[in-house]
Structure formats: C-alpha cells, structure tokens
Amino acid sequence: MSLFNLHRKTLEKAISSVKEGVFFNHYPELHTDKIFNEQEISAGYEKFREHLNKKFESLRQAKPLSWEGDEESPFLMKPLNIKYPTFSVETLIKRAKDEFDRWRKIKLEERAGLLLESLKRVENKFHEIAFAQMHTTGMSYHVSFQMAGPHAAQRALNAIAMGYDSLLRFPETDLESISRDEFGIRLNKKWKAVPKGISLIISTPNFPLRDAVPGIYASLITGNPVIINPHASSILPIAIVISEIQKVFSENGYDPDICQIAIETKTEEFAKALADQPEVKLIDFKGNENMLVHLQSLHDKTIFSEKNSINSVILDSVDDLEFTIHNLVLSLALYSGQMNNTPQNFFIPENGIETREGKISYKQFILSFLEELDHLVNHAHSGPLVMGAIQDPQTPDNLAQLESKAQKVYYRASPYKHPDYPNARTLCPMVIELGPDQKEVFFKHYFGPVGLIIKTKDVNQSIMLANETARECGSLYCSAFTTHKNIKDKILDSLTVTNTPVTFNMVGNIYLEKGSAYDHFHLTGGNTASIASSSNLEFVLRRFTWVGYREPVYDE
Amino acid sequence: MSLFNLHRKTLEKAISSVKEGVFFNHYPELHTDKIFNEQEISAGYEKFREHLNKKFESLRQAKPLSWEGDEESPFLMKPLNIKYPTFSVETLIKRAKDEFDRWRKIKLEERAGLLLESLKRVENKFHEIAFAQMHTTGMSYHVSFQMAGPHAAQRALNAIAMGYDSLLRFPETDLESISRDEFGIRLNKKWKAVPKGISLIISTPNFPLRDAVPGIYASLITGNPVIINPHASSILPIAIVISEIQKVFSENGYDPDICQIAIETKTEEFAKALADQPEVKLIDFKGNENMLVHLQSLHDKTIFSEKNSINSVILDSVDDLEFTIHNLVLSLALYSGQMNNTPQNFFIPENGIETREGKISYKQFILSFLEELDHLVNHAHSGPLVMGAIQDPQTPDNLAQLESKAQKVYYRASPYKHPDYPNARTLCPMVIELGPDQKEVFFKHYFGPVGLIIKTKDVNQSIMLANETARECGSLYCSAFTTHKNIKDKILDSLTVTNTPVTFNMVGNIYLEKGSAYDHFHLTGGNTASIASSSNLEFVLRRFTWVGYREPVYDE
C-alpha cells in the first residue's frame, strides 16, 4: 500500500474540516488517556535522556562543519550538552537549491504520503518531544505535551490538508480546457502549480514546534524545500521532528536535504544571512520587532510573520464570579505568561463588576482575583503544573523595571519554589495597577507573567482602549466578560474592525488560548500582531503560483 | 426583483468558471458584432464629445475643493479640457472611514447585487468608454474597445465572483459549530469575514480601466470602501465607470462615497500622501519602480502590485514561417509596444531557424521580419489600427537614446502618418540588434515600440537568458517557438521555475497577450513583475480576514 493510501482517510477528514471551518481533532484521545500513561511517560523520558550529553546523530545532513549546542534546562538550570551538526549558509542554500529541482517535480500524492507518514512517526514520539519541549522552554510537562504534541501535529495536518486541496483547484497537466478564439483558432491551456523557491522557517524559543510546523508542512506540500532555523535555546524538539521527516525521505529514496535544519548557537545574524539569500522566497517568522523590520525591508519575498502583541481583557459583568476569576488567573499564570496569547491588559471599571449575586466593587474584585492567584501560586501541585519555569534569563530583570511604573503593586513577580526542581528559574505573576492615561506603559508588550490592571472610568472606556490597543500594538485576541447583549454587540463590533477575535465569558479550566490549538483563528492576519493566518487559505496559496501555458491546436 | 436575483445567473456562471480555471466570456458577442455596429459607435462618440470642454458633473461626491484636469488626446494633440472635482486627502479619508462602518455591515448579497448592476450599466457604455480610452491613452479605437470594454468588465466580474465565493467559505453568523471540550464545556463558535479597511487603487496612464477594475470590485465585494486615484493623463475612462457605480449606490439608498475618485493633476505626491494614511490598508498599484519602492516601505498594508517587466521571445524552430512572423510583428507593434505584455527581447540563434521548408539563416529571418513590419507600418488601414498613438511625450526621446547602444539598427522608431489624425504623436517600432553580452541594455525595460533582437549562440543560450531575464527583471510571460519536444520541455521547465507563463508557437492574428483578457494568468505573482495575481484567490482573500468568536454554552 502506498504511503498516500495508507493515510488517505486522515487527509480526507482533515480536508473536509478545514474547508468548513470546523477543525476536527485527529489526536483527541491524547488529551485524556495517553498523556497520563505512566509507562509511556517513562519511556519518553528515557528517550529524552538518551539525547543528553552527546552528539545528536539522527539528522541525515551530510558533512557538518562542526557540532555545537548550548541549550540549558530552565528546570535543572544545567546545560543539556547536546551537540548538533552545523552547516554554512552556502552549503544549506546549495543543497536546498538542488532539492528544489527534484522536490517540485514529485507528484502531489507522493509528497502528501511522505509528509503524512512523517507526522505519524512524530505522533509516536509525543512523550519524548514533550520532555524536549519542557527542558528547553521551561513549560511544565503536561502543557509541553499538549503544545508540542497534538496541537503542533494538528496544525501540521491542517497545513497539509489546505495545501493538498488548494493544489487541486485547477487541472494540472492532463485535463485541458479549450476555448475557441474569435478567429477560429483553438487554444490548449494548461495550468501548473509552481512552488516559489526555498522556504526559510525561523523558529521561536518558547514554541519551537507549534509555531514552526504549520510553515514547514505548508511549504513542503506545495513543493518548496525547507530550511529551518531553530532558536539556539530550543533546538531539541525541532531536531527530533526534522530527523523523523528526514528518515521518511531517506527510507523512500528521497534526499533528506529537502528539509534541512540550520543551527547557529551564537547570533541572529545567521538567520538574517539566510533570509537575505535571493533564492529564499518564503519566510515564516515569529519573534522580535527588529528582525521583523529587517525582513520587511527585503523585497520579492513572501513573509508570514507574527510578532509580540498585547491581548486585552474587558470586564463588565459576569454570571459566576468564582468561575470567571478562576479562568482569568489560570490564563494569566499559564506557562508564566510566556504564551503569545497570554492576556496582559485587564480593563476593569472603577465602579465594579455586576455578578449574579449583585454588584461587587472594583476593590473587592481585585481582592478576589489576588486571593485566587495566591491560592494557585502556593498550590504545591497545580502551581508548578500551570506556571512551569522561565525560559529567558532576562525576564526577572525586565519585570523588576516595570514595577516602578505601577500606581499600585498588588502582587510581586517573585520566584516560587518548584517541588521537583529546586534550582528552577521561576516567577509567579506580577499584578500591578495603572491608570487609563498610562498608555506609554500598557501599550507595550512585556514578556513573562504580567497582569496590568487598568482602572477605567467605565466599560465604554475599556472598549475604546482595547480597540486602540489592537489598532496600535496588535492583538491576537481579546477576552470579554459581559452579560448584557448591547455591550456584547458593542465589543464585537469594536474589536471586529481591528480583526481581533473575541472570546466571551470563558470560565473554568478552558485556557483562554485553548481554541487556538485546532482552529487557530487567532492569527487573523488583519492587525499588526500577524501578517499571516495559518487558518486562512492564503497561508498555503502564497507559497506557490499558478502558471499557465497556451498553444494553438489545429483540427485534423 | 432584487438586484442580486436580477444578476444571479451571471454571478453563478462566473463563479463556476473561476473555480475551474476555465474563464468564461460573459461578453463574447461584443468581440464580433457590437464592436463594429456603426450606429452604436456614433452614439458612443457623441457621448464622448459631450464630455469635452466642460465640468464632469456625473460624479456624486459632494463639495469639491476645485475643478481640475489637463488630459490631452495623443491623436488630436489637443487638450480635452474636461474638469473634474478635486478633494483633499483629509476629506477623502474621512468620507471613506465613515463609509467603512456602513459598507462592511451590508449583506453580501446586497453588495453583490449593487456591484453587478453597476457592471451592467458600464456595459451599456462600452462605446463611450472606448473613445475615452482612445483619446487619453493613444490606443486605437478597436483596441480601446476591447481593453477598456469587455476585457476590463470581465476582470471585474471575475473579481466579484471570486470574492463572493470566498466569503461563503465559512458559515458567518447563523450556523454555529459546536465542539465539545475535554472538560465537558461546549463552545459556540462563529466566524466573521472582516474587511481590512480603506482600499486605495492607483491607476495607470495606459490601461486606466483594465488594470484598475479588478482591484476596485475585489475590494468592494469584500466590504472595503475604495478610493481610486487615476493617472492625471487618463482620468475620463475611470470617471465614467465610477460615476456609474456611484449612481447605482445613490439610486439604492447608499452613499456614493463608498467608491470615491481622487484626482490630482499635478504630482504623484498626492498618491503617496493617500497611501501613507494609516487607515489605508489595501493598495493596488501598477507602475514605476520608485513609487513601488515607497509603497513597499510602508508596513501593515497589503499591496497588490505590478511593475514594468521584460517579456522574452525564444525562437528555435517553426512550422509556418509566414504565420509566425505575422504574429511576432503584430505583437510588437500592437498599441506601439505600450502594453505591459508587449514582447521586448527576441532571442534568435546565430545559426538560424528551422522551418517546415528547411532551415533559414539568421539574416534571412531578420529580413523577413523587417519586410512584414514595413508592410504593416505602411499599411494605411492596418498600421494605425494596430499601432495607435504614443501616450507619453517622453517616449520618442527615450528611444532615440537607446539607438546608440545598438550593434545594428534595423528599423528606426520614426513617426508614421496617421490618415485620420494628422497631428497624432506616433512612432513605428524600433528594431535593433544587440549581442548576448549586452545585458546592461536588454535587462532594462523600455516603454514604447522597441524590439531588441539578441543574437545568441544557440537556443540553449536563448533559454538561459530568458530565464535570467525573468529572475532578474521579472517577466509577465514568455513566447516560445519550437517544433522539438525536448526543447519545448526544456523551455517549459526553465521558465516554470521563474513563475513565467509560456505561450508556444502562437501564429496569425492572436495577439500574444490575448489570453490575458479572460484568464489573466499572466500575473502569476511569482516573479518581480507582479506581487499579485488577479486570477489567484489570494487577490480577494487578502482583502479581508476571518475573525472568530467563541463563547461557552451550557446544557439546559
């Protein structure tokens, strides 16, 4: 059975789901059973441990320049001491160029079969990948599993499905449409889907896989060879996945260089040098403003980017106060605020919040919020599970500076004690109050666990400021709490025009960013937070072009 | 009957055709009968004459700043003396902003009905528009009719069809998909197609309508208000179309400012000032490199652009020499080379060309080509019909400078005598020979009637140079002549990677660019010639985003 036929059903289900906007979960059972399977967890941990203190030899790129790597576990505060093969920019580009001419000529079904098979192999390594994610990013084990395992794989599958379906839009070479010209000459017309060139994926320190795999698989399915440049602090999760892809290529007679890893531990100049190459036509990038400005200055390249953005919470009225606060605290604390969809700005009216049991004052709301936060931070089991560790050594200093801008400091970003990892670099969320006029403070994005409470005059001011945040700084999403239809409509309309998705009245254990796993509409591509949407078809369409051929035919 | 139902059948046919890549001609009969209807031509001419020497009062934008206009007919060499209303950048942006909040809320069917109705009105004015096109651009009457009439309208219809269909991809508000979360909470999800903002269309001197209407209709159908800035030399064709659109809006209770014209006769600084406005989110632009560089420096805007590019002809072997040469001469001379898809570089091997009747030498081929060209230029009827007049007063000087670079001058770009317009600014095509090493000359685009014969070592060098032209300078298409399958395959592959469409062995009266009217795959968006393809769905998809809303629902 061909690889394509082996995975055909999965592909067909994924296609019908991306077409209708109802993303199905190919990996749902993993959320419940598999993730807690002690035996598989142990086996995964052993696999992870086997990588430590040695060369990572599973990649199949020939003749490395050197072996390098200085990843460090934010939990152990020790180097992983894994060395990866490195290659010069010239070697990477030359190999990708050579593969471009082969890969683009391979039949779509064959490409799809290889990619779906690689995803299947990755699925068998979810536990190993979870530990790799944990000990590079500081994410707790269970969150790591979700993000780097099923969420990342589902996004990859969606990208394959969208690409596959889009490439079938026009008949490629066999079917020919013939139109009779007014002069009586008939034209044979053919359309060919032509990939754009080398695809460069620049990955992130915090979500090496979830942010990178949609681009990797979208580029590969549409015929573009890929070079992936992981962040120096988070190489291992990507190296595991890329080595699975390369293995599938090798086993089936293709060159592993179709999908290369490009490692450089020292500097972001390496990523820039790769991006500057004229043969690199596609760039997927998530990260800082400086790099983005550089990339946007390059012409004749198609760029899919996401940058740090500021997510707002609008509080007006709630049904159940306790459930609401539980959800807000969880969203703020999850992975210590190091998610691109963590809420940062909480707009709370000075007159307080309506609840089912009557109005509570601004002060009372803050107190309840802090109480719940304190409960989580001090909960020996849940605290570490939710918060994990801090990836970037700079984060504690950055937050300390922010404290001086506060009108009130409600909660300090101090380290908490991790029960399993006494050396872990940790921080509990900082909560401070700002006035509605302190835009120079809250119109900035802070990386790490930061909740800025902005005390507004009323909900109208809150809405206005959330709208302005999205327009000026970019928002991935907004979370709003209201039980009034007219206010809900106003929020919807006001955030709609900024292309910001809104989540209403989310309660309980649903992390605010949860929905983004499967139907990641959180990247609308419509405000400065992102100029790419991995759910919009342009995410695959812009990786190839339709090129037409015409030729007259004559009647016999 | 609603406007939508009135035009529903047309829309449905257009949708099924753009989906399958087989563009149907909604206006096919116009090519044959209507275009030659003397009575309609006279009526159209009268309508055109009525515009001369007065204010253009049919636009419905209120309170103009002033009335301006200095268009000049390249045929009459006299000012048209039509004055158009002008508005400040502030007024235009303010009105568009106000309309944005209304237009985006109008139901898709209603938007589609209004736009289809406006196209129907435009169709009734094709003859008037043809004269407007002729006396602003210098295009002959019959070519003007085709380009500004049916070709432009078909592109507009295709844009409406693609936009309409794309907006139905996901259920907007009524249908809700519900997914059960692992914690047992169900989520209501809704998707909304949200337009990006104000759409600015910057139009061209030579193809004011054909280049502009796809963007105008694509932006309008997807909910974005439009500001269109015509080139100061070619306002009238656009003013006629925009006034029809505005009339349909007014008659149906909508504000004409949904689609505004922005006129400034003096400077391109006005277009830049409009483009720089933060509310302008979409820019459609065709034109010069300087302006494009400026537009690309603007962030957070979606740009659809086309720039001057260089189209190659590869000559290897032909079936019928006479028919081939007839086609080449026609393609070079059509509208005096002022089309963006005119061939400029003719790669001819020094060893000559194979034909059905045996090999002919390089020299003999050139002689036959020049003979046919001379015949056309001196043909009292066909010559003017094909060549028309020269739009830009600078063109004669520019070409004179080019002559000094030639190794041989075969044919001079001298004026020809137009039988109907003795004062017309005319030029017959210049034909000169260059060596294959004179890349600094033939890797430049020359506006106007220029055929550069590049004498190559063999067809392989021709292919290499055509490939390099497309990669370095951008090509809209390539025209190739070969009767050998292996060479055809080589050309296909070599041009494919540059995303350049190829036309093989085109003979007779089919203009090389002909196919671009209905299935305008000539804009692949894949090389520097264009970063937009009006046939690719991204042309409409990037004008709006899908924004999601989520909310938990509880079982009763």
Boltz contact constraints between the chains, C-beta under 6 A:
constraints:
  - contact:
      token1: [A, 21]
      token2: [B, 170]
      max_distance: 6.0
  - contact:
      token1: [A, 21]
      token2: [B, 191]
      max_distance: 6.0
  - contact:
      token1: [A, 22]
      token2: [B, 177]
      max_distance: 6.0
  - contact:
      token1: [A, 31]
      token2: [B, 182]
      max_distance: 6.0
  - contact:
      token1: [A, 32]
      token2: [B, 182]
      max_distance: 6.0
  - contact:
      token1: [A, 170]
      token2: [B, 21]
      max_distance: 6.0
  - contact:
      token1: [A, 177]
      token2: [B, 22]
      max_distance: 6.0
  - contact:
      token1: [A, 182]
      token2: [B, 31]
      max_distance: 6.0
  - contact:
      token1: [A, 182]
      token2: [B, 32]
      max_distance: 6.0
  - contact:
      token1: [A, 183]
      token2: [B, 509]
      max_distance: 6.0
  - contact:
      token1: [A, 191]
      token2: [B, 21]
      max_distance: 6.0
  - contact:
      token1: [A, 194]
      token2: [B, 496]
      max_distance: 6.0
  - contact:
      token1: [A, 194]
      token2: [B, 499]
      max_distance: 6.0
  - contact:
      token1: [A, 296]
      token2: [B, 299]
      max_distance: 6.0
  - contact:
      token1: [A, 299]
      token2: [B, 296]
      max_distance: 6.0
  - contact:
      token1: [A, 300]
      token2: [B, 528]
      max_distance: 6.0
  - contact:
      token1: [A, 496]
      token2: [B, 194]
      max_distance: 6.0
  - contact:
      token1: [A, 499]
      token2: [B, 194]
      max_distance: 6.0
  - contact:
      token1: [A, 499]
      token2: [B, 545]
      max_distance: 6.0
  - contact:
      token1: [A, 499]
      token2: [B, 547]
      max_distance: 6.0
  - contact:
      token1: [A, 501]
      token2: [B, 547]
      max_distance: 6.0
  - contact:
      token1: [A, 501]
      token2: [B, 548]
      max_distance: 6.0
  - contact:
      token1: [A, 502]
      token2: [B, 549]
      max_distance: 6.0
  - contact:
      token1: [A, 503]
      token2: [B, 550]
      max_distance: 6.0
  - contact:
      token1: [A, 504]
      token2: [B, 551]
      max_distance: 6.0
  - contact:
      token1: [A, 505]
      token2: [B, 551]
      max_distance: 6.0
  - contact:
      token1: [A, 509]
      token2: [B, 183]
      max_distance: 6.0
  - contact:
      token1: [A, 515]
      token2: [B, 550]
      max_distance: 6.0
  - contact:
      token1: [A, 521]
      token2: [B, 548]
      max_distance: 6.0
  - contact:
      token1: [A, 524]
      token2: [B, 545]
      max_distance: 6.0
  - contact:
      token1: [A, 524]
      token2: [B, 547]
      max_distance: 6.0
  - contact:
      token1: [A, 525]
      token2: [B, 545]
      max_distance: 6.0
  - contact:
      token1: [A, 526]
      token2: [B, 545]
      max_distance: 6.0
  - contact:
      token1: [A, 528]
      token2: [B, 300]
      max_distance: 6.0
  - contact:
      token1: [A, 537]
      token2: [B, 541]
      max_distance: 6.0
  - contact:
      token1: [A, 538]
      token2: [B, 538]
      max_distance: 6.0
  - contact:
      token1: [A, 538]
      token2: [B, 541]
      max_distance: 6.0
  - contact:
      token1: [A, 538]
      token2: [B, 542]
      max_distance: 6.0
  - contact:
      token1: [A, 541]
      token2: [B, 537]
      max_distance: 6.0
  - contact:
      token1: [A, 541]
      token2: [B, 538]
      max_distance: 6.0
  - contact:
      token1: [A, 542]
      token2: [B, 538]
      max_distance: 6.0
  - contact:
      token1: [A, 545]
      token2: [B, 499]
      max_distance: 6.0
  - contact:
      token1: [A, 545]
      token2: [B, 524]
      max_distance: 6.0
  - contact:
      token1: [A, 545]
      token2: [B, 525]
      max_distance: 6.0
  - contact:
      token1: [A, 545]
      token2: [B, 526]
      max_distance: 6.0
  - contact:
      token1: [A, 547]
      token2: [B, 499]
      max_distance: 6.0
  - contact:
      token1: [A, 547]
      token2: [B, 501]
      max_distance: 6.0
  - contact:
      token1: [A, 547]
      token2: [B, 524]
      max_distance: 6.0
  - contact:
      token1: [A, 548]
      token2: [B, 501]
      max_distance: 6.0
  - contact:
      token1: [A, 548]
      token2: [B, 521]
      max_distance: 6.0
  - contact:
      token1: [A, 549]
      token2: [B, 502]
      max_distance: 6.0
  - contact:
      token1: [A, 550]
      token2: [B, 503]
      max_distance: 6.0
  - contact:
      token1: [A, 550]
      token2: [B, 515]
      max_distance: 6.0
  - contact:
      token1: [A, 551]
      token2: [B, 504]
      max_distance: 6.0
  - contact:
      token1: [A, 551]
      token2: [B, 505]
      max_distance: 6.0
